[in-house]
Amino acid sequence: MLKSKSFIAFAAFMLIGALLAGLFDYQQQKSTQQLQLQRTGEQLATHLNAQPATAAELLRFTFSIESGNLTGLAVLGNDGVPLVQVGDTTTIASLPSAEIKHNYRLWHQKLNNGSQLILHGHALPVPLFWLYLFGVFAIAGYAVAVVYQLRIKTFYHQLWDSIPLAHRQQNLAETEMNQLSQSIRQLVVQYDMVTEQAALNLQHIHSQQQLHIVEHEEHLRQLLDAQQQCTQQTRNLQRWQALAAKAQNLKEAELRHWLALLEGESVQSPSVAVTSTQTVADLFAQIINQLKPMWPESILLLPNEDSDASRYQLKMDTEELCQLLTSLMLAIKPLIDGREFLISYRVECGSQDKLHFQFQFAGRSMSARSRQVLVHGENTEPQWEQLPFGICYQFIQRLSAQLTIQELADLGTRLDLCIPVTGQKTQVSRRFQNLAILDPRPCRLDLWRHSLLGVSEQVVAAASVSELKIALQSRLIDIVVVHCFQDVMTDNEVAELQAISSRYQMILFASESMQIRLGMPLIAQKYTPPLLLATVQDLPQPGSQFSSQQMLIVDDNPTNLSFVRAMLSGQGISIDFATTGQEALKFARNSRYQVILMDIQLPDLSGVEVTKQIRQLRHHQHTVILAFTGHALPEEAVSFRLAGMDDVLIKPLDARKIAHIMSRVMPLAETQ
């Protein structure tokens, strides 16, 4: 049953709360009424002070407006006698003046004439709302307590029924409270143990589920890997079959190239990157030389090499770059209908250096399928026509390169390839001062001139042998480069080239058949087209080697010249003869000599003066100049050496003196 003390305490607490709330509400109403009486009184006093004669009218008007808040108004004189009264003023008249000041229903205001304004308000009702609220809460609280007590009683009966018989007596009323508490504690302990065991079992089940999920994911991953390997092996087999079907139409070198690439993809062994230092020109020459055995002889690989980019030095593994460029050009090869395939490159330096290649050719356009494979990769059964483009796509992805294709339907195609590279631009001095290039095709001369500016300060281009001869006569040429691709030369032009090769260092780029026809044994450097910048860059400095040993003999006596020519004719030396000082200077400006025999007494200039002027020429700073005179006093020999001569030879020549001359020539020849 509900304990009376708890209910009485609860009821007392609620009653005190209701009384305090009612008191607080009553005080708030008193304060509000006081504020209203004060505001009305102050406004009315202002008017009475201004117009005291109309006091009765003002009081009646105010009472009619504020009748809801006022029960009466009065103006009392100095003696306390009411002068003007409106409404119920009996209470005001009966109250002593001391109580008027402390009554909450009254408000008094002193006027300027000494009289006093009194306002009387309504009596405030007792706030019974809180007592009613207290009654409601008390009844509700009693009802809740009764319900709670019934639930507790029901719970105890259920708990008693769950206690084993060994721990309880005949009925609940006879059971001691300590026995009930002990039974409850035992049940709580058992419940905790069961709960803990259930949590452990749930955790074990969860871990087993996670393990099964991991094993399932691992099996799924292995299955996907196996599926991908199977797909890759199937694709590789299809590629091998496509290559085998096309093998008989490929050159041996090209077949080995594709075999090596397919074998590398099949093995899929991780390659070790080897960083190498190589200029772009050397890399380009390496690619072209590797491509030559696979390339048709009827199509010229026409390089347009940037003279600035050729000095850019790569510092990276260039193997995949070489494979990409070689494979891309081989893939394009069947589309070319013209006789030339233009290849250009340049370097863009910035936060990320980029190497740009451009390929241009006249011929058929790529098929839509081939373009799709080259740009997006292959995703169907590979055919041979698309197989090279698929391999190129893989290299493009590995190198993070970008490829754009521009085509004019079956007329011409241009491919732009941009490859990120690592390296730096090096400062390399040009190898030659003046270089002459001969190519019978004038359309190629601009390309050669632009490229060869990377190795020579000035490049003279000639489209014929006659133009080349004029250029050689007008200026000093360090080296002559001849490029001839399937071009026809007359016998006269061949003879003139042979004569030029005997006097100038010459490098020849021509087919083997053309090399045999020219028959130039004095040309030490012979290559097949095309002309490559790296090949010219690797040539020795001017003066370090010549196509023949050249000598200039300066003498105004024809008999002496004939005698010298006869004495040196069997030595294998190319000899020029001059009879005057001016003629000797002209030869010296336009040619490079190893040995000069200088007569001292010449018709126009002395041999000493000619020697001084020759020594001022850049290419004759180290030429051996021998004074060739009939007599020379010791002091004259000293003056000869001061003028720049290396030694003195006394006329006439004999076997010993010829041996002396050859000793000056042969050491230079042995350094070739």
C-alpha positions in Angstrom: 0.0 0.0 0.0 1.0 3.6 -0.5 2.8 5.0 2.5 1.0 8.0 3.9 4.2 9.9 4.9 5.4 10.0 1.3 2.1 11.2 0.1 1.8 13.9 2.8 5.4 15.1 2.0 4.5 15.3 -1.6 1.2 17.1 -1.0 3.0 19.6 1.4 5.6 20.3 -1.2 3.0 20.9 -3.9 1.0 23.2 -1.5 4.0 25.3 -0.6 4.8 25.6 -4.3 1.2 26.7 -5.1 1.2 29.3 -2.2 4.5 30.8 -3.3 3.4 31.0 -6.9 0.1 32.6 -5.8 2.0 35.1 -3.6 4.3 36.0 -6.5 1.4 36.4 -8.8 -0.4 38.7 -6.3 2.7 40.9 -5.9 3.0 41.2 -9.7 -0.6 42.4 -9.9 0.0 44.9 -7.1 3.1 46.3 -8.9 1.2 46.5 -12.2 -1.7 48.4 -10.5 0.8 50.8 -8.8 2.4 51.5 -12.2 -0.9 52.2 -13.9 -2.1 54.5 -11.0 1.3 56.4 -11.2 1.1 56.9 -14.9 -2.5 58.1 -14.8 -1.8 60.4 -11.8 1.2 62.0 -13.3 -0.6 62.8 -16.5 -3.7 64.2 -14.6 -1.5 66.3 -12.3 0.2 67.9 -15.3 -3.2 69.0 -16.6 -4.4 70.2 -13.1 -1.3 72.3 -12.6 -1.9 73.9 -16.0 -5.7 74.5 -15.6 -6.7 74.2 -11.9 -10.1 75.8 -12.5 -11.2 72.8 -14.6 -10.4 70.3 -11.9 -13.9 68.8 -11.7 -14.2 68.4 -15.5 -10.7 66.8 -15.7 -11.5 64.3 -12.9 -14.8 63.2 -14.4 -13.2 62.9 -17.9 -10.4 60.8 -16.4 -12.7 58.6 -14.4 -14.8 57.9 -17.5 -11.8 56.8 -19.4 -10.0 54.8 -16.7 -13.2 53.4 -15.0 -11.8 49.9 -15.5 -8.8 50.7 -13.2 -10.2 53.4 -10.9 -13.0 53.5 -8.3 -12.7 57.1 -7.4 -10.6 60.4 -7.7 -10.4 63.3 -5.3 -8.5 66.5 -4.8 -7.8 67.2 -1.1 -6.9 70.6 0.3 -4.1 71.4 2.7 -6.4 70.6 5.6 -7.4 67.2 4.2 -10.8 68.3 3.2 -11.9 67.0 -0.2 -12.2 69.9 -2.7 -13.3 67.8 -5.7 -14.6 64.1 -5.6 -15.5 61.7 -8.4 -16.6 58.1 -8.0 -16.5 56.2 -4.7 -14.5 58.4 -2.3 -15.8 57.1 1.0 -12.7 55.0 1.5 -10.4 57.9 0.7 -12.3 60.2 3.2 -12.3 57.6 5.9 -8.5 56.8 5.7 -6.1 58.9 7.7 -3.4 60.7 5.7 -0.7 58.4 6.9 -2.3 55.3 5.5 -2.9 56.9 2.2 0.8 56.8 1.4 1.0 53.0 2.2 -2.1 51.7 0.6 -1.4 49.9 -2.7 -4.9 50.9 -4.0 -4.2 54.6 -3.6 -1.9 57.0 -5.4 -1.3 60.6 -4.2 0.3 63.4 -6.2 1.2 66.8 -4.8 -0.1 69.7 -6.9 1.5 73.2 -7.4 -1.2 75.0 -5.3 -0.6 72.8 -2.3 -3.5 70.5 -2.8 -3.2 66.8 -3.2 -4.5 64.5 -6.0 -5.7 61.1 -4.8 -6.5 58.1 -7.1 -8.3 55.0 -5.8 -8.0 51.7 -7.6 -9.9 48.4 -7.5 -9.2 45.8 -4.9 -7.1 42.8 -6.3 -8.7 39.4 -6.2 -7.1 36.5 -4.4 -5.2 34.2 -7.0 -7.1 30.9 -6.5 -5.7 29.5 -9.8 -2.6 28.1 -8.2 -4.7 26.4 -5.5 -6.8 24.7 -8.2 -3.6 23.7 -10.0 -2.3 22.3 -6.7 -5.4 20.2 -6.4 -5.1 18.8 -9.9 -1.4 17.9 -9.4 -2.1 16.4 -6.0 -4.8 14.1 -7.5 -2.6 13.2 -10.5 0.3 12.5 -8.2 -1.8 10.3 -6.0 -3.1 8.4 -9.0 0.5 7.9 -10.4 1.7 6.7 -7.0 -1.1 4.2 -6.8 -0.4 2.8 -10.3 3.3 2.7 -9.5 2.7 0.8 -6.3 0.5 -1.7 -8.1 3.3 -2.2 -10.7 5.9 -2.7 -8.0 3.7 -5.2 -6.3 3.2 -7.1 -9.5 6.9 -7.1 -10.2 7.7 -8.5 -6.8 5.2 -11.3 -7.3 6.8 -12.2 -10.7 10.2 -12.0 -9.1 9.2 -14.2 -6.2 7.7 -16.8 -8.6 11.1 -16.9 -10.5 13.1 -17.7 -7.3 13.8 -21.4 -6.8 11.9 -23.2 -4.1 15.0 -23.9 -2.1 15.5 -20.1 -1.6 12.0 -19.1 -0.5 9.5 -20.1 2.2 5.8 -20.9 1.9 4.7 -17.4 0.7 5.9 -13.9 0.0 4.6 -12.5 3.2 6.8 -14.8 5.4 10.0 -14.3 3.4 12.6 -12.0 4.9 13.8 -9.0 2.9 17.5 -10.1 3.1 16.6 -13.5 1.5 14.8 -11.7 -1.3 17.8 -9.4 -1.8 20.2 -12.3 -1.9 18.0 -14.1 -4.5 17.9 -10.9 -6.6 21.7 -10.5 -6.5 22.2 -14.1 -7.6 19.8 -13.6 -10.5 21.7 -10.4 -11.5 25.0 -12.2 -11.4 23.6 -15.0 -13.6 22.2 -12.4 -15.9 25.6 -10.6 -16.2 27.3 -13.9 -16.9 24.8 -14.8 -19.6 25.1 -11.4 -21.1 28.9 -11.5 -21.2 28.9 -14.9 -22.8 26.4 -13.7 -25.4 28.6 -10.8 -26.2 31.6 -13.1 -26.6 29.6 -15.4 -28.9 28.4 -12.4 -30.9 32.0 -11.1 -31.2 33.3 -14.5 -32.3 30.5 -14.7 -34.9 31.4 -11.2 -36.2 35.1 -12.1 -36.5 34.2 -15.3 -38.4 32.0 -13.2 -40.7 34.9 -10.7 -41.3 37.3 -13.6 -42.0 34.9 -15.1 -44.5 34.5 -11.8 -46.2 38.3 -11.3 -46.5 38.7 -14.8 -47.9 35.8 -14.2 -50.3 37.4 -11.0 -51.5 40.8 -12.7 -51.9 39.3 -15.5 -53.9 37.4 -13.0 -56.0 40.7 -11.0 -56.6 42.5 -14.2 -57.6 39.7 -15.1 -59.9 39.8 -11.6 -61.6 43.6 -11.8 -61.9 43.4 -15.2 -63.5 40.7 -13.9 -65.8 42.8 -10.9 -66.8 45.8 -13.2 -67.4 43.7 -15.5 -69.5 42.4 -12.5 -71.5 46.0 -11.2 -71.9 47.3 -14.6 -72.9 44.5 -14.9 -75.5 45.3 -11.4 -76.8 49.0 -12.2 -77.0 48.2 -15.4 -78.9 46.1 -13.5 -81.3 49.0 -11.0 -81.8 51.5 -13.8 -82.4 49.1 -15.3 -85.0 48.6 -11.9 -86.7 52.4 -11.4 -86.8 53.0 -15.0 -88.1 50.5 -14.4 -90.9 52.3 -11.2 -92.0 55.9 -12.4 -91.4 56.7 -13.3 -95.0 56.0 -9.7 -96.1 58.3 -8.1 -93.5 62.0 -7.4 -93.6 64.1 -9.5 -91.3 65.0 -6.5 -89.1 61.4 -5.3 -88.8 60.3 -8.9 -88.0 62.9 -9.0 -85.2 61.7 -5.7 -83.9 58.0 -6.8 -83.5 59.1 -10.2 -82.1 61.1 -8.5 -79.4 58.3 -6.2 -78.4 55.7 -9.0 -78.4 58.0 -11.3 -76.4 58.6 -8.5 -73.9 54.9 -8.1 -73.4 54.3 -11.8 -73.0 57.0 -12.3 -70.4 56.0 -9.1 -68.5 59.2 -9.0 -66.6 59.9 -5.7 -64.8 62.6 -3.8 -66.6 65.3 -1.9 -64.8 65.5 1.7 -65.9 69.0 2.7 -66.9 69.6 6.5 -66.8 71.8 7.6 -69.7 73.1 11.0 -70.8 72.4 11.6 -74.5 71.7 14.6 -76.7 68.5 14.7 -78.7 70.5 14.7 -81.9 72.3 11.5 -80.9 69.1 9.9 -79.8 67.5 10.9 -83.1 70.4 9.5 -85.1 70.3 6.3 -83.1 66.6 5.8 -83.9 67.1 6.6 -87.6 70.0 4.2 -87.9 68.0 1.4 -86.2 65.1 2.1 -88.6 67.2 2.1 -91.8 67.3 -1.7 -92.2 63.5 -1.9 -91.8 62.7 1.1 -94.1 62.0 0.9 -97.8 64.9 2.3 -99.9 62.4 4.1 -102.1 61.2 6.4 -99.3 63.6 9.0 -97.9 63.6 9.6 -94.1 63.8 13.4 -94.3 64.8 14.9 -90.9 64.1 18.5 -90.0 66.4 18.8 -87.0 66.1 21.9 -84.7 69.6 23.4 -84.3 68.8 24.5 -80.7 67.0 21.3 -79.7 69.9 19.2 -80.9 72.0 20.5 -78.0 69.4 19.5 -75.4 70.9 16.7 -73.3 68.5 14.0 -72.0 69.1 12.5 -68.6 66.6 9.6 -68.5 66.0 6.0 -69.7 65.5 6.5 -73.5 64.9 2.8 -74.4 61.1 3.1 -74.4 61.3 6.4 -76.2 63.3 4.8 -79.0 60.9 1.9 -79.2 57.9 4.2 -79.4 59.3 6.4 -82.2 60.6 3.3 -84.1 57.3 1.5 -83.8 55.2 4.6 -84.7 57.2 5.2 -87.9 56.9 1.5 -88.8 53.2 1.6 -88.2 52.9 4.6 -90.5 55.1 3.2 -93.2 52.3 1.3 -95.2 50.3 4.5 -95.5 53.1 6.5 -97.3 52.7 7.0 -101.0 55.3 9.7 -101.6 59.1 9.5 -101.8 59.8 11.4 -98.5 58.8 11.1 -94.9 59.4 14.3 -93.0 60.4 14.0 -89.3 60.8 17.2 -87.1 61.6 17.7 -83.5 62.0 20.5 -81.0 62.3 21.0 -77.3 60.0 23.1 -75.1 61.7 24.1 -71.8 59.7 25.0 -68.8 58.6 23.6 -65.4 58.2 20.3 -67.3 60.5 20.0 -70.3 58.7 18.5 -73.4 60.1 16.9 -76.5 57.9 17.5 -79.6 58.0 15.2 -82.6 56.1 15.9 -85.8 55.6 13.3 -88.6 54.3 14.4 -92.0 53.8 12.3 -95.1 51.7 12.2 -98.3 49.5 9.1 -98.7 46.5 7.3 -97.4 44.7 8.2 -94.3 44.5 6.0 -91.3 41.4 3.8 -91.0 38.9 4.8 -88.3 39.8 1.5 -86.4 43.5 2.2 -86.5 43.0 5.8 -85.3 40.8 4.5 -82.5 43.4 2.0 -81.4 46.2 4.5 -81.5 44.3 7.1 -79.5 42.3 4.9 -77.1 43.8 1.5 -77.2 42.5 -1.8 -78.5 39.6 -3.7 -76.9 38.7 -6.3 -79.5 40.5 -9.1 -81.3 43.7 -7.5 -82.7 44.3 -7.5 -86.5 47.7 -6.9 -88.0 46.7 -3.5 -89.4 46.0 -2.3 -85.8 48.6 -4.3 -84.0 51.5 -1.8 -84.4 49.2 1.1 -83.4 48.2 -0.9 -80.3 51.8 -1.3 -79.3 52.4 2.4 -79.9 49.4 3.2 -77.6 51.0 1.2 -74.8 54.3 3.1 -75.1 52.4 6.5 -75.2 50.6 5.6 -71.9 53.9 4.6 -70.2 55.6 7.8 -71.2 52.6 10.0 -70.4 52.8 11.3 -73.9 50.2 13.1 -75.9 49.3 12.4 -79.6 47.2 14.5 -82.0 46.4 13.5 -85.6 45.5 15.8 -88.4 44.5 14.4 -91.8 43.4 15.5 -95.2 41.5 12.6 -96.7 43.9 10.3 -98.5 46.2 13.3 -99.3 48.4 13.8 -96.3 48.7 13.2 -92.6 50.5 15.0 -89.7 51.1 13.4 -86.3 52.2 15.5 -83.3 53.7 13.7 -80.4 54.6 15.5 -77.1 56.7 13.6 -74.6 57.7 14.8 -71.1 61.5 14.5 -70.7 64.2 15.2 -68.1 67.4 16.9 -69.0 69.1 20.3 -69.6 70.2 22.4 -72.5 74.0 22.4 -72.9 76.2 25.1 -74.3 78.2 23.5 -77.2 80.3 25.6 -79.5 79.8 25.1 -83.2 82.3 22.7 -84.8 82.8 24.6 -88.1 83.1 28.1 -89.2 81.8 27.6 -92.8 80.1 24.5 -94.2 78.9 23.8 -97.7 75.9 21.5 -98.4 75.2 20.1 -101.9 71.8 18.5 -102.7 70.5 18.2 -106.2 66.9 18.7 -104.8 66.6 22.5 -104.0 63.4 21.7 -101.9 65.6 20.0 -99.3 68.3 22.7 -99.0 66.3 24.8 -96.6 65.9 21.9 -94.2 69.6 21.1 -94.4 70.6 24.7 -93.9 68.3 25.0 -90.8 69.7 21.8 -89.3 73.4 22.3 -90.0 73.4 25.7 -88.3 73.7 23.5 -85.2 77.3 22.6 -86.1 78.5 25.5 -88.3 78.4 29.3 -87.9 77.5 29.7 -91.6 76.0 27.2 -94.1 76.3 27.6 -97.8 73.7 25.7 -99.8 74.2 24.6 -103.4 71.8 22.7 -105.7 74.5 21.8 -108.3 78.2 21.1 -108.5 78.7 24.4 -110.4 77.1 26.4 -107.6 79.3 24.5 -105.1 82.5 25.4 -107.1 81.5 29.1 -107.1 81.0 29.0 -103.3 84.3 27.3 -102.7 86.1 30.0 -104.7 84.4 32.9 -102.9 85.0 31.8 -99.3 87.0 29.4 -97.1 84.9 26.3 -96.5 85.8 23.9 -93.6 83.9 21.0 -94.9 81.7 20.0 -97.8 78.6 17.8 -97.3 77.1 16.0 -100.2 73.6 14.5 -100.0 72.4 12.5 -103.0 69.2 10.3 -102.8 68.3 8.6 -106.0 69.5 11.6 -108.0 71.2 11.3 -111.4 74.6 12.9 -111.9 76.5 13.3 -115.1 80.0 12.1 -115.6 81.2 15.6 -115.7 79.6 16.4 -112.3 81.1 13.2 -110.9 84.6 14.2 -112.1 84.2 17.7 -110.6 83.2 16.2 -107.2 86.2 14.0 -107.3 88.4 17.0 -107.9 86.8 18.9 -105.0 87.2 15.9 -102.7 90.9 16.0 -103.3 91.2 19.5 -102.0 88.5 19.7 -99.3 87.3 17.6 -96.4 84.1 16.0 -97.7 81.4 13.8 -96.2 79.0 11.9 -98.5 75.5 10.8 -97.9 74.5 8.6 -100.8 73.3 5.1 -101.6 75.9 2.4 -102.0 75.5 2.3 -105.7 76.0 6.1 -105.9 79.1 5.8 -103.7 80.6 3.1 -106.0 79.8 5.3 -109.1 81.4 8.4 -107.6 84.5 6.2 -106.7 86.1 8.7 -104.3 88.8 6.9 -102.4 89.8 10.1 -100.7 86.5 10.5 -99.0 86.9 9.0 -95.5 83.3 9.5 -94.4 80.6 7.8 -96.4 77.1 7.2 -95.2 73.7 6.2 -96.6 70.9 8.9 -96.5 69.6 10.7 -94.7 71.9 13.5 -93.5 71.9 13.5 -89.7 73.1 16.3 -87.5 74.8 14.0 -85.0 76.9 12.4 -87.8 78.3 15.8 -88.9 78.7 16.8 -85.2 81.0 13.8 -84.6 83.5 14.8 -87.4 86.9 15.9 -86.3 87.8 19.6 -86.1 89.0 21.3 -89.3 92.6 20.7 -89.9 92.9 17.5 -87.9 92.4 15.4 -91.0 92.0 15.9 -94.7 91.0 14.0 -97.7 94.7 14.4 -98.9 97.9 16.0 -97.7 97.9 19.5 -99.1 101.0 21.7 -99.8 101.5 25.2 -101.2 104.7 26.1 -102.9 105.4 29.8 -103.6 108.2 30.6 -106.0 108.5 33.0 -109.0 111.0 30.7 -110.9 109.1 28.3 -113.2 112.2 26.1 -113.3 112.3 25.7 -109.6 108.5 24.9 -109.6 108.9 22.2 -112.2 111.8 20.7 -110.3 109.9 20.7 -107.0 106.8 19.2 -108.7 109.0 16.4 -110.1 110.7 15.7 -106.8 107.4 15.5 -104.8 105.2 13.8 -107.5 105.6 10.4 -106.0 104.9 11.3 -102.4 101.0 11.2 -102.7 100.7 14.9 -101.8 98.2 17.4 -103.4 100.3 20.5 -104.3 99.2 24.0 -105.3 101.7 26.4 -106.9 101.8 30.2 -106.7 104.3 32.6 -108.4 103.4 35.8 -106.6 102.6 36.9 -103.0 99.1 37.9 -103.9 98.4 34.6 -105.5 99.8 32.8 -102.5 97.5 34.9 -100.2 94.5 34.0 -102.4 95.3 30.3 -102.2 95.8 30.6 -98.4 92.4 32.3 -97.8 90.4 29.7 -99.8 92.3 26.5 -98.8 93.8 24.9 -95.8 97.4 23.6 -96.2 99.6 21.6 -94.0 102.9 22.7 -95.4 103.9 25.9 -97.3 107.2 26.4 -99.0 107.7 30.2 -99.1 110.3 31.8 -101.4 111.7 35.0 -99.8 112.1 37.1 -103.0 108.8 37.4 -104.9 107.9 40.0 -107.6 105.3 41.9 -105.6 105.7 41.1 -101.9 108.5 39.6 -99.9 108.0 36.1 -98.5 108.3 37.5 -95.0 105.3 39.9 -95.5 103.3 37.1 -97.1 104.0 34.8 -94.2 102.9 37.5 -91.7 99.6 37.9 -93.5 99.0 34.1 -93.7 99.6 33.8 -90.0 96.7 36.2 -89.4 94.3 33.7 -91.0 92.5 31.6 -88.4 92.9 28.3 -90.2 96.7 28.8 -90.7 97.7 29.5 -87.1 99.4 26.1 -86.9 100.4 25.5 -90.6 104.0 24.6 -91.1 105.7 27.4 -93.2 109.2 26.7 -94.4 111.4 29.5 -95.9 112.5 28.3 -99.3 115.5 30.4 -100.4 118.9 30.2 -102.1 120.8 31.6 -99.1 120.2 32.7 -95.6 122.5 34.3 -93.1 122.0 33.5 -89.4 120.4 36.9 -88.7 118.1 36.4 -91.7 117.0 33.0 -90.4 116.1 34.7 -87.1 114.0 37.3 -88.9 112.3 34.5 -90.8 111.3 32.8 -87.6 110.1 36.1 -86.1 107.9 36.6 -89.1 106.2 33.2 -88.4 108.2 30.7 -90.4 109.0 27.4 -88.7 112.3 26.5 -90.5 114.6 27.3 -93.4 115.2 25.1 -96.5 118.1 26.1 -98.8 117.6 25.5 -102.6 117.8 23.2 -104.4 115.8 20.2 -103.1 117.5 16.9 -102.6 116.5 13.6 -101.0 117.4 14.7 -97.5 115.4 17.9 -97.7 112.4 16.0 -99.2 112.6 13.6 -96.2 112.6 16.7 -94.0 109.4 18.0 -95.6 107.7 14.6 -95.4 108.6 14.4 -91.7 106.5 17.6 -91.3 103.6 16.1 -93.3 103.4 12.5 -92.3 103.0 13.0 -88.5 99.8 14.9 -89.3 98.7 12.2 -91.7 99.2 9.5 -89.0 96.8 11.4 -86.6 93.8 10.8 -88.9 
